[in-house]
């Protein structure tokens, strides 16, 4: 394996796990929800999404440029086909933006890995999206994605407060605090002011939300499919955010020479 950082390894392993889980369930995994029940060939598309998740996750463990490229492009395509139309139909419904923001966080993590592992072919044909320039775009996508996530905490403040563990005082205050933190982190990442710290703190907040809110509900609450899906999605968002935060510490790899490009999965 050619692991570049702990964040890279965790992201790749998460994709493998999510792919296997989705294939075992025979339905769309948490990454690809929601999908209309009336969608033609829905079952076949579910298997395709889970297969892509599994295979690209395995490829990322070996730092294959082709795996990072496929996952990045697949997430972009998914955003365009399933998230953008919802935004255009209901631009004033905040949950539409929240759902789009979640996919954007996942895409930003995949984009950083693609920019890191871009082979010689990518740096010739997709130079604007790979290398250091690609990392900067991925960070901007991440910063933009944090804004609707923070806004969701404020718009749905009572629903957010209801998720706060009972042992934590003043749940409404925590809902406002976490929403404001996401908004501040998004602005910091977009402006470049304390961006590395902001990305790291946003990642930590996602991790705490996963550990304090969703894991206990899955472990000790009713085994509801929706709760389990939210837990899985929260974890996936955390590891994707971790990859983006790690990009401030770990720079892109050197371009892959033409004679060894095939070893990295490049055409």
C-alpha positions as CSV (number, residue, x, y, z in Angstrom):
1,X,0.0,0.0,0.0
2,X,1.1,3.6,-0.6
3,X,-0.5,5.5,2.3
4,X,0.2,9.2,2.2
5,X,-1.4,10.2,5.5
6,X,-3.7,8.8,8.2
7,X,-6.5,10.8,6.8
8,X,-5.9,9.3,3.3
9,X,-5.9,5.7,4.8
10,X,-9.1,6.4,6.8
11,X,-10.9,7.9,3.9
12,X,-10.0,5.0,1.6
13,X,-10.9,2.4,4.3
14,X,-14.2,4.1,4.8
15,X,-15.0,3.9,1.1
16,X,-14.3,0.2,1.1
17,X,-16.5,-0.3,4.2
18,X,-19.3,1.7,2.7
19,X,-19.1,-0.1,-0.6
20,X,-19.3,-3.5,1.1
21,X,-22.2,-2.4,3.4
22,X,-24.2,-1.1,0.4
23,X,-23.7,-4.2,-1.6
24,X,-24.7,-6.4,1.4
25,X,-27.9,-4.3,1.9
26,X,-28.6,-4.1,-1.9
27,X,-29.6,-0.5,-1.7
28,X,-28.0,2.9,-1.9
29,X,-25.5,3.7,0.8
30,X,-25.6,6.8,3.0
31,X,-23.3,8.6,0.6
32,X,-25.8,8.4,-2.3
33,X,-29.1,9.2,-0.5
34,X,-31.7,10.3,-1.1
35,X,-32.7,8.7,-4.3
36,X,-36.4,8.8,-5.5
37,X,-38.1,5.3,-5.3
38,X,-39.5,5.9,-8.8
39,X,-36.1,6.3,-10.5
40,X,-35.7,4.0,-13.5
41,X,-33.2,1.1,-13.0
42,X,-32.9,2.2,-9.3
43,X,-31.5,-1.2,-8.1
44,X,-28.9,-1.3,-10.9
45,X,-27.8,2.2,-10.1
46,X,-27.5,1.3,-6.4
47,X,-25.2,-1.6,-7.2
48,X,-23.1,0.6,-9.5
49,X,-22.7,3.3,-6.8
50,X,-21.7,0.7,-4.2
51,X,-19.3,-1.0,-6.6
52,X,-17.7,2.3,-7.5
53,X,-17.3,3.1,-3.8
54,X,-15.7,-0.2,-3.0
55,X,-13.3,-0.3,-6.0
56,X,-12.2,3.3,-5.7
57,X,-11.7,2.8,-2.0
58,X,-9.4,-0.2,-2.7
59,X,-7.6,1.8,-5.4
60,X,-7.1,4.7,-3.0
61,X,-5.3,2.4,-0.5
62,X,-2.7,1.9,-3.3
63,X,-2.7,5.5,-4.2
64,X,-4.0,4.9,-7.7
65,X,-4.5,8.0,-9.7
66,X,-7.3,6.4,-11.7
67,X,-9.2,5.5,-8.5
68,X,-9.1,9.0,-7.2
69,X,-10.1,10.4,-10.6
70,X,-13.1,8.1,-10.9
71,X,-14.4,8.8,-7.4
72,X,-13.9,12.5,-7.8
73,X,-15.7,12.6,-11.2
74,X,-18.5,10.2,-10.0
75,X,-19.2,12.5,-7.0
76,X,-19.3,15.5,-9.3
77,X,-21.6,13.7,-11.6
78,X,-23.8,12.7,-8.7
79,X,-24.0,16.3,-7.5
80,X,-25.0,17.5,-11.0
81,X,-27.6,14.8,-11.5
82,X,-29.2,14.5,-8.0
83,X,-28.3,17.6,-5.9
84,X,-28.3,20.5,-8.3
85,X,-31.8,19.8,-9.7
86,X,-33.2,19.8,-6.2
87,X,-31.6,23.1,-5.5
88,X,-33.0,24.6,-8.7
89,X,-36.5,23.3,-7.8
90,X,-36.5,24.4,-4.2
91,X,-33.8,27.1,-3.7
92,X,-35.5,28.5,-0.6
93,X,-35.6,25.1,1.2
94,X,-32.6,24.9,3.5
95,X,-32.5,21.2,3.7
96,X,-31.8,21.1,-0.1
97,X,-28.7,23.1,0.5
98,X,-27.7,21.0,3.5
99,X,-27.9,17.8,1.4
100,X,-25.9,19.5,-1.4
101,X,-23.3,20.7,1.2
102,X,-22.8,17.1,2.5
103,X,-22.1,15.8,-1.0
104,X,-19.8,18.8,-1.6
105,X,-17.8,17.9,1.6
106,X,-17.4,14.3,0.3
107,X,-16.4,15.6,-3.1
108,X,-13.8,18.0,-1.6
109,X,-12.1,15.1,0.2
110,X,-12.0,13.0,-3.0
111,X,-10.7,16.1,-4.9
112,X,-7.8,16.6,-2.5
113,X,-6.8,12.9,-3.0
114,X,-7.1,13.3,-6.7
115,X,-5.0,16.4,-6.7
116,X,-2.4,14.6,-4.5
117,X,-2.2,11.5,-6.6
118,X,-2.6,13.0,-10.1
119,X,-0.4,11.2,-12.6
120,X,1.3,12.7,-15.6
121,X,-1.8,12.3,-17.7
122,X,-3.9,14.2,-15.2
123,X,-1.4,17.0,-15.0
124,X,-1.4,17.4,-18.8
125,X,-5.1,17.0,-19.5
126,X,-6.6,18.3,-16.2
127,X,-3.9,20.6,-14.9
128,X,-6.4,23.1,-13.5
129,X,-8.0,20.4,-11.3
130,X,-4.8,18.6,-10.1
131,X,-1.7,19.5,-8.1
132,X,-1.7,22.5,-5.8
133,X,-4.3,24.3,-7.9
134,X,-6.7,21.4,-7.5
135,X,-6.1,21.3,-3.8
136,X,-7.0,25.0,-3.6
137,X,-10.2,24.4,-5.5
138,X,-11.1,21.5,-3.2
139,X,-10.6,23.7,-0.2
140,X,-12.9,26.3,-1.6
141,X,-15.5,23.7,-2.3
142,X,-15.2,22.6,1.3
143,X,-15.5,26.1,2.6
144,X,-18.6,26.7,0.6
145,X,-20.1,23.4,1.8
146,X,-19.7,24.4,5.5
147,X,-22.0,27.4,5.0
148,X,-25.2,25.4,4.4
149,X,-24.2,22.9,7.1
150,X,-24.0,25.7,9.6
151,X,-27.1,27.4,8.3
152,X,-29.0,24.2,8.8
153,X,-28.2,24.2,12.5
154,X,-29.7,27.7,12.8
155,X,-32.7,27.2,10.5
156,X,-33.6,23.9,12.2
157,X,-32.3,25.0,15.6
158,X,-34.9,23.1,17.6
159,X,-34.3,19.9,15.7
160,X,-30.6,20.3,16.2
161,X,-31.0,21.0,19.9
162,X,-33.1,17.8,20.2
163,X,-30.0,15.8,19.1
164,X,-27.8,17.3,21.9
165,X,-27.1,14.6,24.5
166,X,-29.2,15.0,27.6
167,X,-26.2,15.4,29.9
168,X,-25.1,18.5,28.1
169,X,-26.7,21.7,29.5
170,X,-28.6,24.3,27.4
171,X,-29.0,22.3,24.2
172,X,-30.3,25.3,22.3
173,X,-27.1,27.2,23.0
174,X,-25.1,24.2,21.6
175,X,-27.2,24.2,18.4
176,X,-26.5,27.9,17.9
177,X,-22.8,27.5,18.8
178,X,-22.2,24.6,16.4
179,X,-24.1,26.3,13.6
180,X,-22.1,29.5,14.0
181,X,-18.9,27.5,14.2
182,X,-19.5,25.9,10.8
183,X,-20.3,29.3,9.3
184,X,-17.2,30.9,10.8
185,X,-15.0,28.0,9.6
186,X,-16.5,28.2,6.1
187,X,-15.7,31.9,5.9
188,X,-12.1,31.3,7.2
189,X,-11.4,28.6,4.7
190,X,-12.8,30.7,1.8
191,X,-10.8,33.8,2.8
192,X,-7.6,32.0,3.8
193,X,-7.6,33.6,7.3
194,X,-6.7,30.9,9.8
195,X,-7.9,28.4,7.2
196,X,-5.9,25.4,8.5
197,X,-7.1,25.9,12.0
198,X,-10.7,26.4,10.8
199,X,-10.6,23.2,8.7
200,X,-9.2,21.3,11.6
201,X,-11.8,22.6,14.1
202,X,-14.7,21.9,11.6
203,X,-13.4,18.3,11.3
204,X,-13.2,18.0,15.1
205,X,-16.8,19.2,15.4
206,X,-18.0,16.7,12.8
207,X,-16.1,13.9,14.7
208,X,-17.7,15.0,18.0
209,X,-21.1,15.1,16.5
210,X,-20.6,11.5,15.2
211,X,-19.3,10.3,18.6
212,X,-21.6,12.1,20.9
213,X,-24.8,12.1,18.9
214,X,-25.0,9.3,16.4
215,X,-22.9,6.5,17.8
216,X,-24.8,6.4,21.1
217,X,-28.1,6.4,19.3
218,X,-27.0,3.4,17.2
219,X,-25.4,1.6,20.1
220,X,-28.0,2.1,22.7
221,X,-31.1,3.3,21.0
222,X,-33.6,1.7,18.6
223,X,-31.9,0.2,15.6
224,X,-33.6,2.5,13.1
225,X,-32.3,2.5,9.5
226,X,-32.4,6.3,9.3
227,X,-30.3,6.7,12.5
228,X,-27.8,4.2,11.3
229,X,-27.6,6.0,7.9
230,X,-27.0,9.4,9.6
231,X,-24.2,7.9,11.7
232,X,-22.5,6.4,8.7
233,X,-22.9,9.7,6.7
234,X,-21.6,11.7,9.7
235,X,-18.5,9.5,9.8
236,X,-18.0,9.8,6.1
237,X,-18.2,13.6,6.3
238,X,-15.7,13.6,9.1
239,X,-13.1,11.6,7.2
240,X,-13.6,13.7,4.1
241,X,-13.2,16.9,6.1
242,X,-10.1,15.4,7.7
243,X,-8.5,14.9,4.3
244,X,-9.1,18.6,3.4
245,X,-7.7,19.7,6.8
246,X,-4.7,17.4,6.2
247,X,-4.1,19.2,2.9
248,X,-2.7,22.2,4.8
249,X,0.0,19.9,6.2
250,X,0.6,17.4,3.4
251,X,1.4,18.8,0.0
252,X,0.7,17.2,-3.4
253,X,3.0,14.4,-4.5
254,X,5.5,15.0,-7.3
255,X,4.2,14.3,-10.8
256,X,4.3,10.7,-11.8
257,X,6.9,10.1,-14.5
258,X,5.6,8.8,-17.8
259,X,7.5,5.6,-17.6
260,X,6.0,4.7,-14.2
261,X,2.5,6.2,-14.7
262,X,1.0,2.8,-15.3
263,X,2.0,1.7,-11.8
264,X,-0.3,4.5,-10.4
265,X,-3.3,3.5,-12.5
266,X,-2.9,6.2,-15.1
267,X,-3.8,5.5,-18.8
